[in-house]
C-alpha cells in the first residue's frame, strides 16, 4: 500500500477511535445521571468485557437467557402499571453494552467465520453472518443487515417491543418446492449469495450451534392471475392446457352463488425472491474500480451508516440496504439449464406507476405483459420462460426523481429530443441501473443461452452477452401495444441505440415526437 494511502487510513482510524472515546465518555456520564435516579437491580444488565477499550457483547448462554427473560418482563405487552420499565430501562435490556460504532480486524475476540466466496462446497464457502446478536457478533463475516431496507422495520418492531431481537426463526417445512441446484456458474455470482435458498440445510450445524445464519433467497410455487392474461385467453391467443395455463375457479357473487361469468385463467409458475449480498472484491472488479474506492463511496454516500466498510477491510461481504429481485419461471425449472430447450427471457426493472397502476407515459406494463405471454407460449411449446423483476424503480433513480422529471417534461415541452436531457438535468445522469451485476441471476439459474430476449435495452443485452451467455434473438414490443403518450420514450430510446426491429429514428426525428400536455389530459 502507498505511504500516502497508509497515512490517510491511519488518520481515519484515529478519528474514529477518538469519536468512539468521546461517545463512551458521554454515555458514562448519562449512566451516572441515571444511576443517581435509582434503577431497579432486577434489570441491571450484565457487564460486558472490554476489548481494546471497545466493549464486545459476551456470548455466555447464561447471559443470553437472562437477557431474554428480563426483556420479556419489560415488554410493552405487559399491563400498564407504575412498575412498567421506562424506555431507558428497556434500552438497557435490549442493548446492555456500550454503543459499538465500529470494530477492527486485530481487536481482541474478533474472529470472522471462515468465508471463501465462489467455492462449490458450502462447508468450504462458509455461511454469511452479519448479525450483531451476542452469539454471532464476534463471528461476523459480513456487514449490513438481512432484508435490505426492511431491516429498518425490524428495528422499529424491536424498539416497540413487538419483536424480540433474540427470536430464532423456525425454518421447518420452508425448503424450496422446486430445485435450483448447484451450477458451475455459481462461482461467477458476486451480487447475491447463490447458497441463499439452501441455508437451513447446508448450514444447519452452524445454525444449531447458535450462529444467526439466515436465508437470503426463498423459492416457492404459485398461480399467476392477471386480467390481461384472461383477455388474451378469451381472444384465443393463449390456450388452456391444464398444465401451464389452468381455468380459474367459478366466480362467486355477493350472495355466495356461482355465476356464469367467465372466470378467466391462471398460470402455474415457480418463483424466487432474492436479496442482495455483495462480495465487494467481485463487485468492484465488475465495475472496473478498486475495492477501496467502492468501500469509500458506499460509506460516504450512505451517510456514514457503515463505518466498518472502512475499518474492517478483512470483511469482504456487504448486504446493501437496497431492493432485490424476483424470478418468475414458466415451465419446468430444470429446463433453464438444458440447452436443448427453448428459453425466452425478460429482464424487467420495476415501474410502480405503470406495472401496478397502469400509467401510460411509459411502456413498462405493456412490455411486461407481452413478455409474460411470450414466456407462457414458450413453455406450452416445450420450453421455459423466465421473467426477472428487479427493484430498480425509475432506472434506479427512485420514484421521487422520476416524478420530478415528469413535471419538467410536461412543463418544458415533452418531446423525444429532451427525454434523456430532462432526467440528466435533475439526476445528473440518465440511468443508474448499471447492468453489470444483472446477469448474476441468470448464471445462478444455470442458463447457458437465451433463444428469445424480449427487450430493447442495449445495456442489458451487452451485459448478458459479455458475461458469457449468448442471445440468439431479440425482439421489441409490438407497435400496437405502445400507449400514445409513451411514444416519446420509445423514440428517444431507439435514437439512443436501443434495439428496434422496425422503425429507425434519427436525432432530427426526435423533435417531431411530442407527448401530451397536462391540459390535454384534463377532462
Secondary structure, 3 states (H helix, E strand, C coil): CCHHHHHHHHHHHHHHHHHHHHHHHHHHHHHHHHHHHCCCHHHCCCCCCEECCEECCCCCHHHHHHHHHHHHHCCCCCCCCCCCCCHHHHHHHHCCCCCCCCCCCCCCCCCCCCCCCCCCCHHHHCCCCCCCCCCCHHHCCEEECCCHHHHHHHHHHHHHCCCCCCCCCCCCCCCCCCCCCCCHHHHHCCCCCCCCCCHHHHCHHHHHCCCCCCCCEEEEEEEECCHHHHHHHHCCCCCCCCCCEEECCCCECCCCCECCCCCCEEEEEEEEEECCCEEHHHHHHHHCCCHHHHHHHHHHHCCCCCCHHHHCCCCCEEECCCCCEEEEEECCHHHHHCCCCCEEEEEEECCHHHHCCCCCCCCHHHHHHHHHHHHHHHHHCCCEEEEEEECCHHHHCCHHHHHHHHHHHHHHCCEHHHHHHHHHHHHCCCCCCCHHHCCHHHHHCCCCEECEEECCCHHHHHHHHHCCCEECCEECCCHHHCCHHHHHHHHHHHHCCCCCCCCCCCHHHHCCCECCCHHHHCC
